[in-house]
Amino acid sequence: QVQLVESGGGLVQPGGSLRLSCAASRSIFSLHYMGWYRQAPGKQRELVARIIGGSSPNYPDSVKGRFTTSRDDAKNTVYLQMNSLSPEDTAVYYCNAQLYIGLRLNDFWGQGTQVTVSS
């Protein structure tokens, strides 16, 4: 099992920045996959940054050049630095991890953190 706790969301003006954190309850090295997703009202959840594993590009075109990830392995924590934010980035941001338990790949999500970009 792995628990994920996101933090760092809030209200920011257009053009501003935020850094989100996702703390995992176990070593990041034990995870098969880890990524950041977001879901805006009325829209499907979408990948915004891939951190570990997977085959998709690290960042979709919608955030490329504005969002970057980093990690602190000692703290089992990953970060999402978001710059040049626009109202279109408003969403609940989720941390996702996949972990093999035996032969089964299990999917885990954090509770999400709200990001609102508005003047």
C-alpha positions as protocol buffer text, in pm:
chain_id: "A"
residue {
  index: 1
  type: GLN
  ca { x: 0 y: 0 z: 0 }
}
residue {
  index: 2
  type: VAL
  ca { x: 99 y: 361 z: -44 }
}
residue {
  index: 3
  type: GLN
  ca { x: -66 y: 675 z: 87 }
}
residue {
  index: 4
  type: LEU
  ca { x: -22 y: 999 z: -103 }
}
residue {
  index: 5
  type: VAL
  ca { x: -79 y: 1343 z: 49 }
}
residue {
  index: 6
  type: GLU
  ca { x: -83 y: 1648 z: -175 }
}
residue {
  index: 7
  type: SER
  ca { x: -41 y: 2005 z: -53 }
}
residue {
  index: 8
  type: GLY
  ca { x: 41 y: 2348 z: -184 }
}
residue {
  index: 9
  type: GLY
  ca { x: -270 y: 2439 z: -377 }
}
residue {
  index: 10
  type: GLY
  ca { x: -446 y: 2770 z: -348 }
}
residue {
  index: 11
  type: LEU
  ca { x: -556 y: 3084 z: -524 }
}
residue {
  index: 12
  type: VAL
  ca { x: -306 y: 3253 z: -752 }
}
residue {
  index: 13
  type: GLN
  ca { x: -330 y: 3534 z: -1004 }
}
residue {
  index: 14
  type: PRO
  ca { x: -272 y: 3472 z: -1376 }
}
residue {
  index: 15
  type: GLY
  ca { x: 98 y: 3464 z: -1449 }
}
residue {
  index: 16
  type: GLY
  ca { x: 178 y: 3350 z: -1098 }
}
residue {
  index: 17
  type: SER
  ca { x: 341 y: 3035 z: -969 }
}
residue {
  index: 18
  type: LEU
  ca { x: 266 y: 2757 z: -725 }
}
residue {
  index: 19
  type: ARG
  ca { x: 457 y: 2455 z: -606 }
}
residue {
  index: 20
  type: LEU
  ca { x: 262 y: 2144 z: -518 }
}
residue {
  index: 21
  type: SER
  ca { x: 397 y: 1866 z: -301 }
}
residue {
  index: 22
  type: CYS
  ca { x: 307 y: 1499 z: -287 }
}
residue {
  index: 23
  type: ALA
  ca { x: 436 y: 1301 z: 8 }
}
residue {
  index: 24
  type: ALA
  ca { x: 435 y: 923 z: -27 }
}
residue {
  index: 25
  type: SER
  ca { x: 421 y: 681 z: 262 }
}
residue {
  index: 26
  type: ARG
  ca { x: 693 y: 462 z: 115 }
}
residue {
  index: 27
  type: SER
  ca { x: 1009 y: 497 z: -87 }
}
residue {
  index: 28
  type: ILE
  ca { x: 958 y: 639 z: -432 }
}
residue {
  index: 29
  type: PHE
  ca { x: 1205 y: 380 z: -560 }
}
residue {
  index: 30
  type: SER
  ca { x: 953 y: 107 z: -476 }
}
residue {
  index: 31
  type: LEU
  ca { x: 692 y: 254 z: -709 }
}
residue {
  index: 32
  type: HIS
  ca { x: 629 y: 134 z: -1062 }
}
residue {
  index: 33
  type: TYR
  ca { x: 483 y: 465 z: -1174 }
}
residue {
  index: 34
  type: MET
  ca { x: 422 y: 812 z: -1036 }
}
residue {
  index: 35
  type: GLY
  ca { x: 264 y: 1114 z: -1194 }
}
residue {
  index: 36
  type: TRP
  ca { x: 66 y: 1434 z: -1146 }
}
residue {
  index: 37
  type: TYR
  ca { x: -283 y: 1467 z: -1288 }
}
residue {
  index: 38
  type: ARG
  ca { x: -550 y: 1733 z: -1283 }
}
residue {
  index: 39
  type: GLN
  ca { x: -923 y: 1747 z: -1327 }
}
residue {
  index: 40
  type: ALA
  ca { x: -1114 y: 2061 z: -1409 }
}
residue {
  index: 41
  type: PRO
  ca { x: -1491 y: 2085 z: -1358 }
}
residue {
  index: 42
  type: GLY
  ca { x: -1674 y: 1898 z: -1630 }
}
residue {
  index: 43
  type: LYS
  ca { x: -1355 y: 1760 z: -1780 }
}
residue {
  index: 44
  type: GLN
  ca { x: -1172 y: 1430 z: -1769 }
}
residue {
  index: 45
  type: ARG
  ca { x: -872 y: 1382 z: -1550 }
}
residue {
  index: 46
  type: GLU
  ca { x: -553 y: 1444 z: -1748 }
}
residue {
  index: 47
  type: LEU
  ca { x: -184 y: 1380 z: -1699 }
}
residue {
  index: 48
  type: VAL
  ca { x: 25 y: 1692 z: -1642 }
}
residue {
  index: 49
  type: ALA
  ca { x: 358 y: 1541 z: -1546 }
}
residue {
  index: 50
  type: ARG
  ca { x: 508 y: 1195 z: -1545 }
}
residue {
  index: 51
  type: ILE
  ca { x: 773 y: 1140 z: -1281 }
}
residue {
  index: 52
  type: ILE
  ca { x: 850 y: 768 z: -1278 }
}
residue {
  index: 53
  type: GLY
  ca { x: 777 y: 499 z: -1533 }
}
residue {
  index: 54
  type: GLY
  ca { x: 524 y: 504 z: -1814 }
}
residue {
  index: 55
  type: SER
  ca { x: 582 y: 570 z: -2180 }
}
residue {
  index: 56
  type: SER
  ca { x: 400 y: 897 z: -2234 }
}
residue {
  index: 57
  type: PRO
  ca { x: 591 y: 1222 z: -2266 }
}
residue {
  index: 58
  type: ASN
  ca { x: 692 y: 1373 z: -1937 }
}
residue {
  index: 59
  type: TYR
  ca { x: 470 y: 1675 z: -1999 }
}
residue {
  index: 60
  type: PRO
  ca { x: 176 y: 1730 z: -2233 }
}
residue {
  index: 61
  type: ASP
  ca { x: 195 y: 2025 z: -2468 }
}
residue {
  index: 62
  type: SER
  ca { x: -51 y: 2220 z: -2253 }
}
residue {
  index: 63
  type: VAL
  ca { x: 202 y: 2254 z: -1970 }
}
residue {
  index: 64
  type: LYS
  ca { x: 537 y: 2196 z: -2140 }
}
residue {
  index: 65
  type: GLY
  ca { x: 781 y: 2473 z: -2059 }
}
residue {
  index: 66
  type: ARG
  ca { x: 572 y: 2593 z: -1765 }
}
residue {
  index: 67
  type: PHE
  ca { x: 553 y: 2292 z: -1533 }
}
residue {
  index: 68
  type: THR
  ca { x: 847 y: 2099 z: -1397 }
}
residue {
  index: 69
  type: THR
  ca { x: 885 y: 1821 z: -1144 }
}
residue {
  index: 70
  type: SER
  ca { x: 1145 y: 1748 z: -883 }
}
residue {
  index: 71
  type: ARG
  ca { x: 1183 y: 1497 z: -605 }
}
residue {
  index: 72
  type: ASP
  ca { x: 1335 y: 1459 z: -262 }
}
residue {
  index: 73
  type: ASP
  ca { x: 1399 y: 1088 z: -222 }
}
residue {
  index: 74
  type: ALA
  ca { x: 1497 y: 1125 z: 142 }
}
residue {
  index: 75
  type: LYS
  ca { x: 1151 y: 1268 z: 215 }
}
residue {
  index: 76
  type: ASN
  ca { x: 965 y: 1040 z: -30 }
}
residue {
  index: 77
  type: THR
  ca { x: 823 y: 1359 z: -176 }
}
residue {
  index: 78
  type: VAL
  ca { x: 775 y: 1483 z: -529 }
}
residue {
  index: 79
  type: TYR
  ca { x: 700 y: 1837 z: -634 }
}
residue {
  index: 80
  type: LEU
  ca { x: 523 y: 2007 z: -920 }
}
residue {
  index: 81
  type: GLN
  ca { x: 645 y: 2358 z: -992 }
}
residue {
  index: 82
  type: MET
  ca { x: 388 y: 2548 z: -1194 }
}
residue {
  index: 83
  type: ASN
  ca { x: 481 y: 2877 z: -1355 }
}
residue {
  index: 84
  type: SER
  ca { x: 301 y: 3120 z: -1582 }
}
residue {
  index: 85
  type: LEU
  ca { x: -32 y: 2994 z: -1460 }
}
residue {
  index: 86
  type: SER
  ca { x: -348 y: 3079 z: -1650 }
}
residue {
  index: 87
  type: PRO
  ca { x: -717 y: 3034 z: -1566 }
}
residue {
  index: 88
  type: GLU
  ca { x: -711 y: 2721 z: -1784 }
}
residue {
  index: 89
  type: ASP
  ca { x: -487 y: 2560 z: -1524 }
}
residue {
  index: 90
  type: THR
  ca { x: -762 y: 2580 z: -1263 }
}
residue {
  index: 91
  type: ALA
  ca { x: -833 y: 2226 z: -1146 }
}
residue {
  index: 92
  type: VAL
  ca { x: -795 y: 1980 z: -866 }
}
residue {
  index: 93
  type: TYR
  ca { x: -444 y: 1837 z: -889 }
}
residue {
  index: 94
  type: TYR
  ca { x: -384 y: 1476 z: -791 }
}
residue {
  index: 95
  type: CYS
  ca { x: -79 y: 1268 z: -727 }
}
residue {
  index: 96
  type: ASN
  ca { x: -93 y: 913 z: -862 }
}
residue {
  index: 97
  type: ALA
  ca { x: 125 y: 612 z: -792 }
}
residue {
  index: 98
  type: GLN
  ca { x: 125 y: 254 z: -907 }
}
residue {
  index: 99
  type: LEU
  ca { x: 273 y: -25 z: -700 }
}
residue {
  index: 100
  type: TYR
  ca { x: 310 y: -395 z: -759 }
}
residue {
  index: 101
  type: ILE
  ca { x: 169 y: -599 z: -473 }
}
residue {
  index: 102
  type: GLY
  ca { x: 258 y: -952 z: -567 }
}
residue {
  index: 103
  type: LEU
  ca { x: 181 y: -982 z: -936 }
}
residue {
  index: 104
  type: ARG
  ca { x: -94 y: -723 z: -929 }
}
residue {
  index: 105
  type: LEU
  ca { x: -37 y: -361 z: -1023 }
}
residue {
  index: 106
  type: ASN
  ca { x: -233 y: -138 z: -786 }
}
residue {
  index: 107
  type: ASP
  ca { x: -336 y: 222 z: -841 }
}
residue {
  index: 108
  type: PHE
  ca { x: -328 y: 484 z: -566 }
}
residue {
  index: 109
  type: TRP
  ca { x: -445 y: 845 z: -561 }
}
residue {
  index: 110
  type: GLY
  ca { x: -406 y: 1130 z: -320 }
}
residue {
  index: 111
  type: GLN
  ca { x: -699 y: 1336 z: -202 }
}
residue {
  index: 112
  type: GLY
  ca { x: -618 y: 1619 z: -442 }
}
residue {
  index: 113
  type: THR
  ca { x: -538 y: 1985 z: -392 }
}
residue {
  index: 114
  type: GLN
  ca { x: -734 y: 2269 z: -548 }
}
residue {
  index: 115
  type: VAL
  ca { x: -554 y: 2517 z: -771 }
}
residue {
  index: 116
  type: THR
  ca { x: -750 y: 2824 z: -872 }
}
residue {
  index: 117
  type: VAL
  ca { x: -604 y: 3079 z: -1111 }
}
residue {
  index: 118
  type: SER
  ca { x: -803 y: 3397 z: -1107 }
}
residue {
  index: 119
  type: SER
  ca { x: -763 y: 3770 z: -1080 }
}
